[in-house]
Structure formats: structure tokens, C-alpha cells
Amino acid sequence: MSGLRLTDVRHTYGVAPVLKNVSLDVAPGALVTLVGPSGCGKTTLLRIAAGLEPLQAGSVSIDGVAVSDATTGLHVPPERRNVGLMFQDYALFPHLTVRDNVLFGVPRGATDRRAWLESSMARMGLTPLAANYPHRLSGGEQQRVALLRAIAPGPKVLLLDEPFSGLDVTLRTHVREETLDLLKETGIATLMVTHDPEEAMFMADRILVMNNGAVIQAGSPVDIYFRPASAFVAAFFGPVNRLHGVVRAGRVETLVGTVAAPNFRDGAAVEVLLRPEGLKLTVVPNDAPAPDPRPHLRVAWARSLGRSSLVRLDIPGGRDPAFLQARVFGSFLPEAGTAVTVEVDDTRAFVFAAGAPGN
């Protein structure tokens, strides 16, 4: 397979394992993201792919050609791997202008390549800044320059380490849209490290979730979000409410209703994770003609988040958990003490064996 391939990569620092038999493929034109908590091995894996970290076990190939092999001792240096690198500090050359930074590493005779880069600079709003030096640029402008510089030589593989982490929220959204458009146009195999699950969902064709040096789930953004393989993955991709119960006839009863649990035997103790947006709330009118059989809880507080409202629901009787959180689209701001009925969206509810590894 052309693009980038890492096979059975293992790595330790001292005696501590950092990577445990990690394998991955990134096809030309695809963007794969590595996500996971700090210290899980994401950046180490990126550095091994780049040749910045010596390979201890496994192999690395680019465009079908081996560049690292621990068995034979092969190690092609970074500058000969045809890899573009962009790290979170951007590392622009302070003594070079924007144009010279972008064109660094592009042969003077590569007229077609230089013409494409000039066009890309114009598209990304950098042409008016071409004669400026990096210290005069904003964070977003520096990010664009660093990206184009990494792409400029026409690499087979692009490696991005937290490329948007230094940008504010509004700018980050705009810049990553620009970046995604550019990367899809170039057709480069791209491997990106991020700690931001939403960013991974937006950017990636495929997501690899890492924890403790291993890939614990790989799949499309939709697979990862709606079909998490463990409680860890479910919670990493957004806040969850955690409840416990016992499976009866393929379902588990919770204080907010029953949830499907088709793959568990009767009597199995399970943990139920409910995404806040998976709880539907309805205010119980004071003059309701008959009791509503659906579960009732009372509102502790409600806060507007603009596009949605965050509602905290108290659970009486000293139970665990002591409260639930619901996220409701639009403006839903009942007063504290208001009684609400609660319904569960099964597509936002995940059931795992209680005490299972990774939970």
C-alpha cells in the first residue's frame, strides 16, 4: 500500500513502554488522526514516522518503500523520507520572509511547484504579507505559513502535531476548514495528532484512539462516536452520565428508563453511559390531568450555551450519581425545582460490562 504504513511499532523510554505493537496505514489523500490523553504515545509515534526518533521494534514504510526496520537496522534520515513536518510551535525561520519560508526547500527550477504555492498563498490570504517576517504575523497567519512550508516540496506524507492548538476557538474553526480543503486538494497522506476530539471528528477520514501506548479503537468518526468500543472511548469523545444496572431480558433498567442491552446475559452487572444530548426533557405541567408514567426528576439549574441549554437534574436520596446533565437544543431554561420527565435516546446510550478493562 502506498502512503504511510507503520507495522508492530514498539517503543520504551527506559523500562516504561510507550508504544505497544502499534500498526496503522494512511492512504494517499486520506487524513488519519491520533487522539488520546497526554502521554499515551501519540507524538512519539509521529516522531518515529518522521525519523526523529530511532525505531526500536517494528517497521515504517512510505510510498511502499521501507524507511525504518528494527530487524535490519535500516534508518533513512528525516530529510530523505519525503515527509512534510508541522509541529505545534510552527518553528518558522525568523530571518526569512513569509514567501521565503514557504518556498524553503523548493528548487528554483521547480516553476510549476512555485506557481502552485504562489496561488495557494493568495488563496490563504498570505500574498499581502509575503514580505513580512514571522514576528509580525498573527497565530493564524503563522499556522498558514507553516502548513504551506510543510507542503511546499511535494511530500508523500504530511505529519501534523497539534497544528491548531495555539489558536483561539473562533480562529481555529476557520483555519482548520482552510487546512482540510488544502490537504484534500493535494492528495497527501496525512497523519495528525490532536488532543481535541471535536477536531479529530471534523478533520479525519479515520480516527485512531490511543491509551497507554496502544490503539484501543480505530474507525470512522461516526463509528467512534456512535459505536464506542469501551467506556473510555465514549467518555473521551464528550461528557457522559454514568449509571449502573442489571440486565433483564436484553434491557437494563435505569432511573431514567430502560436501555437496550442485547449482547449481555440476564443478571449481568453493567455500566450505562448516557450522552447529555441523549436525554429528552419535558416540563411536567402543574395542572396535569393524570400522573405521567415516565421518570420524573427536578431541575437544579439551567444555563444557556447559545445554540443549546445545559440542564442539571438532581437525583434524590443520596444515590450515585447525585445528578445528571442534559443538553437540549435551543433555549430550554426551566426554573430550579421544576419537575421534568426524562426519555433516553438509545443511539446516545452505551452499555458496557461493569468493571471491564478500559472503563
PyMOL commands that set and color helices and strands:
alter all, ss='L'
color gray80, all
select helices_A, chain A and resi 42-50+78-80+98-103+111-123+127-129+134-136+139-151+169-186+197-203+221-226+231-236+276-278+346-348
alter helices_A, ss='H'
color red, helices_A
select strands_A, chain A and resi 4-13+16-26+31-35+57-62+65-69+74-75+83-86+157-161+189-193+206-211+214-219+241-248+251-254+257-260+269-274+279-283+296-304+308-314+323-329+339-344+349-353
alter strands_A, ss='S'
color yellow, strands_A
deselect
rebuild
show_as cartoon
